Every structure is written in C-alpha cells, then in structure tokens.
Amino acid sequence: MTSLRNTSLVAILALACAAPAMAQFKNAKHAVEYRQAAFTVMGKHFASLGAMVSGKAPFDAAKAKADAQVVAMVSTLPWSGFGPETEDVKSDAKMEVWLEKTTFEQGAQRLTKAAADLATAADSGNLDQIKLAFGATAKSCKACHDSYRN
Amino acid sequence: MTSLRNTSLVAILALACAAPAMAQFKNAKHAVEYRQAAFTVMGKHFASLGAMVSGKAPFDAAKAKADAQVVAMVSTLPWSGFGPETEDVKSDAKMEVWLEKTTFEQGAQRLTKAAADLATAADSGNLDQIKLAFGATAKSCKACHDSYRN
C-alpha cells in the first residue's frame, strides 16, 4: 500500500502540475478568494499535523496520512490565483509577489515539493520522519510568508 | 494508469473517510471558515469542469482529470466544519443542517460518492461519461443547497 499511495500521490501532483486550474476565474476578486480558500484548507490540515508533531494532540497515523494527503494536493492549487489581474485586489499579498515573480514561483515549487515529501513521510507512519518533513514544510511556508505576505 | 488512479482515489477517499479532519478547530468561527473555504475550492474546480461540459471552455482531458480529482478529495472535507458548536455562527447554513443531521449527512455522503464517480469518469477521458457524472454531481450539490443553504 505504501508504494501505491506514493505512486498515487505522484500521479496526483503530476496531474495538478501538468494541468493546473488556471485562469477561468470570473474576476480578480474570485481568484483572490480561491487562493485564500486553498491556503485556509491547507493551513487547517497542516495545523492538525502540527498538533500531532508537537505532542499537543495524540499521534494518529491514519489521520496524519489523511492530513498530509490534503496538504500535498492543496499545496498545488493556490498559485493560479496570483495572476497579474489580482495585483490590485486588497489582500495580504505584498507587491513583491508580482515584482519577483520567478522567485515567488520557485518558493511555491519548494512548498509543493516539501508537501509531497511530507505525504510520503506520513505514509510511513513514522512520527520521527513526519517531524522532519513537517519542519521542512513549515520552513518553506515561513520563507514565503516572510517575503511575500503582510 | 486508469486503474491505478481509480485505486488511488479510492485509497484517498477511504483515508479521508476513515480519519476525517475532525474537531481541532480553534473555535466555531474557524470551523465555519474552513468549511466555506473547502466549498470555495471545490466550487472553483467544479465550475471549471462545468465550463468544459457545457462547451463554454474547450475540453481538455488532463485538466478535467485534475479538476475532478480535486473535487473528489475536497468533497470529503467540509463536513467536519458543521459541528454543533457552529450552529450559532452566522453563515448561509440553515438550522435544518443540525435539526435534520442524519439526512444532511446522507446528502454529504451522496455528494462524496458522486464526486468519486465523477473522478472515475474524468479518468476515462470520455466527455460523454464526464457529462453524465457531472450532472449527477450537480444534482447532489443542488439537493443540499435547496434544503440546507439560504
């Protein structure tokens, strides 16, 4: 099952990357709402993992797997909501998102990769592996928040 | 690949159902924000499929697969955000959500099942199959919206 799940996750991520849910927003406001919603969903499941990793919640391997799968899939989504048409919509995003587009996109890719690794770690059911991968993912989140979020 | 993807989706849904991201919301407002965010993400990808199904957007099989995978996974999520502590938080949810809890949960299960079928249909790459499954999913969405959403 482990290799199946890993393979399936890779397939999902490959799909998501190959055919991102780009454009097709009704307007810029909808794009911003979409990306914020994706971050909210991802954040909730990441926090759930964080509670287990920090010992604030009991470790539940099945729950950790489910949370990490959501984080991995949803981490591929918000980026299409940062189109140039959203630059002027009020949000927590700094102008640097669009001024440093390439660097921002590299950060997004680092998060997506870290989240995929976190799902693989969660698949192992080994809390120490999950802790390591969680830390790497959290670092990736923080790097972008520091540079690109008010 | 088709059977792998179907199997993987079943695995994901099984995980999500076996270990839902329950409770662990900071407070009732966070639970409402989470469920609304999940609906926003799901709605965006369902609308993207709808545009292809209705011919408003060109059919792109890879994109349809990616959208349907997101819809299927995210359709398992919002329900944990309807805990009894959220009854009094202002939202579009009618009181019937909590008064008719069992019927509401059955509706949620019907949507999750319809969305999984939609992902299977999208996996086939056959637009006619996708249209049928999309229609069934849309019907499932509408049934709950009519009864449980203002």
Interface residues (C-beta under 8 A of the other chain):
Chain A: M1 L4 R5 T7 S8 L9 A11 I12 L15 A16 A18 A19 P20 A21 Q24 F25 H30 E33 Y34 Q36 A37 A38 T40 V41 K44 H45 A47 S48 A51 A57 D60 A62 K63 K65 A66 D67 Q69 V70 M73 V74 L77
Chain B: M1 L4 R5 T7 S8 L9 A11 I12 L15 A16 A18 A19 P20 A21 Q24 F25 H30 E33 Y34 Q36 A37 A38 T40 V41 K44 H45 A47 S48 A51 A57 D60 A62 K63 K65 A66 D67 Q69 V70 M73 V74 L77
